[in-house]
Amino acid sequence: MPHTELGQKRNETPVSLAVIGSGIIGLCTALEAQRKGCRVTLFDRDEPGLGASFGNAGFLATELIEPLSNPQTLRSALMLWLNPNGPLSLPLQYLIKIAPWLVKFIKAARPKSLASSRHGLIQLNKNSIDAWQRCLDDIDASEQIVNSGYLLVWESSSKLADALKHQDWLSENGIATELVQGRRLVELEPALKETVSHALFFPEACRVREPYELCRLLFNVFMARGGAFVQQEVKQITPSADQVSLKTAADELDAEIEQLYTFKKTIVCAGAWSKKLLEGVGVHVPLEAERGYHLTLPEAGSMLQHSIGSAERKFVMGPLDSGLRVVGITQLGGLKLGPFKHCFNILRHNSSKLLPELEDPSLSVTEWMGHRPTLPDSLPVIDQHPLHPQLLFAFGNQHLGLTQAALTAELIIQLMQEDTSKIDLSPYRVDRF
């Protein structure tokens, strides 16, 4: 069995570090570690940026500070599930397997747990844009963030009170919005003048130009700065007194062909695939693969000026360099099931209700399904192994992986280097469940 050793000397500088996972979290983490003087090797079975990072809406959703598990969600869950055009999907064949996770999800809505989760989200989201600006300024790519603004829209005029109530709640949490109707709404987004009654405008909201291209940019800079990339799946992690060994499958066609790599430190950023790796080192987390769906319409990218969220239909769409991106659906279906065609049809139905021009059959469209790493309390894990501090974890950012990526990277590298953090990391402990 081939054996590759990296970073064996106790006093070696720079420290050898493995980052497992080349999604947006792993890429930001690898770059941040380089900035702090580490010699970094990135591992992934796929090319960089092809997981959940590829398919998101590109919107930096810092206003999402309410955990998914809350009393309102629980009251409406059955109705959302039964709605044929609703955003919630739970395949019957997966119901038994997901049951223990659902119990933890319900418990996360209890007042004390909910308050802790909300605090954890607020900490991350309010610091996320600044972290992205630091990351992109460092690589001369600040243009990758667009200060686009965001519209949360309601189609029914009877829901005006809902918008005002939500605006008050956002204001209490330091998030500025403007209630827009009539002429002001048309000025902001002319394409919605016939379908939307009113909206909340978030003037400070940002998006990225194109999520996948951002991933490729980060990866290219990482490699140019001396990084290494191993396109192999990590099968096993073995921490010892002063190092971490990784066993990989070197050939997908022959799992018996293995390689062993050794590092001073390792960070697991493998998204929805992190659970199995942690179980191998005695750590159990209730991580679920929440399957997300998207449509991209290349010719429709100019139809909207802003990212748009539907308060009633629970989906997001907006312009990217690749076209109009339509994102939605929360499907708790694990890692093995294939895409469900009706989920794409739901996105087609809901987006065309807001933008009737999308019913044009001549418009080309691509479909995608990926796996978001989701924990019951909507918070990520940003922590180290309780017995082996040289093994660290950064995963589970659910719908906010893109939003929180640069900050998550800063926090996990600070923890690795035992630097003081301005953010309380206790809500993100790996053993909190």
Secondary structure as GFF3:
##gff-version 3
##sequence-region A 1 433
A	DSSP	beta_strand	3	5	.	.	.	ID=ss1
A	DSSP	beta_strand	16	20	.	.	.	ID=ss2
A	DSSP	alpha_helix	24	35	.	.	.	ID=ss3
A	DSSP	beta_strand	39	43	.	.	.	ID=ss4
A	DSSP	alpha_helix	52	55	.	.	.	ID=ss5
A	DSSP	beta_strand	59	60	.	.	.	ID=ss6
A	DSSP	alpha_helix	71	82	.	.	.	ID=ss7
A	DSSP	beta_strand	88	89	.	.	.	ID=ss8
A	DSSP	three_ten_helix	92	94	.	.	.	ID=ss9
A	DSSP	alpha_helix	95	107	.	.	.	ID=ss10
A	DSSP	alpha_helix	111	138	.	.	.	ID=ss11
A	DSSP	three_ten_helix	142	144	.	.	.	ID=ss12
A	DSSP	beta_strand	145	146	.	.	.	ID=ss13
A	DSSP	beta_strand	150	154	.	.	.	ID=ss14
A	DSSP	three_ten_helix	157	159	.	.	.	ID=ss15
A	DSSP	alpha_helix	160	172	.	.	.	ID=ss16
A	DSSP	beta_strand	178	181	.	.	.	ID=ss17
A	DSSP	alpha_helix	182	188	.	.	.	ID=ss18
A	DSSP	three_ten_helix	190	192	.	.	.	ID=ss19
A	DSSP	beta_strand	198	202	.	.	.	ID=ss20
A	DSSP	beta_strand	206	208	.	.	.	ID=ss21
A	DSSP	alpha_helix	211	224	.	.	.	ID=ss22
A	DSSP	beta_strand	228	230	.	.	.	ID=ss23
A	DSSP	beta_strand	233	239	.	.	.	ID=ss24
A	DSSP	beta_strand	244	249	.	.	.	ID=ss25
A	DSSP	beta_strand	258	263	.	.	.	ID=ss26
A	DSSP	beta_strand	265	268	.	.	.	ID=ss27
A	DSSP	three_ten_helix	271	273	.	.	.	ID=ss28
A	DSSP	alpha_helix	274	279	.	.	.	ID=ss29
A	DSSP	beta_strand	288	297	.	.	.	ID=ss30
A	DSSP	three_ten_helix	298	300	.	.	.	ID=ss31
A	DSSP	beta_strand	307	310	.	.	.	ID=ss32
A	DSSP	beta_strand	315	320	.	.	.	ID=ss33
A	DSSP	beta_strand	323	332	.	.	.	ID=ss34
A	DSSP	alpha_helix	341	354	.	.	.	ID=ss35
A	DSSP	three_ten_helix	356	359	.	.	.	ID=ss36
A	DSSP	beta_strand	366	374	.	.	.	ID=ss37
A	DSSP	beta_strand	381	384	.	.	.	ID=ss38
A	DSSP	beta_strand	391	395	.	.	.	ID=ss39
A	DSSP	three_ten_helix	398	400	.	.	.	ID=ss40
A	DSSP	alpha_helix	401	416	.	.	.	ID=ss41
A	DSSP	three_ten_helix	426	428	.	.	.	ID=ss42
###
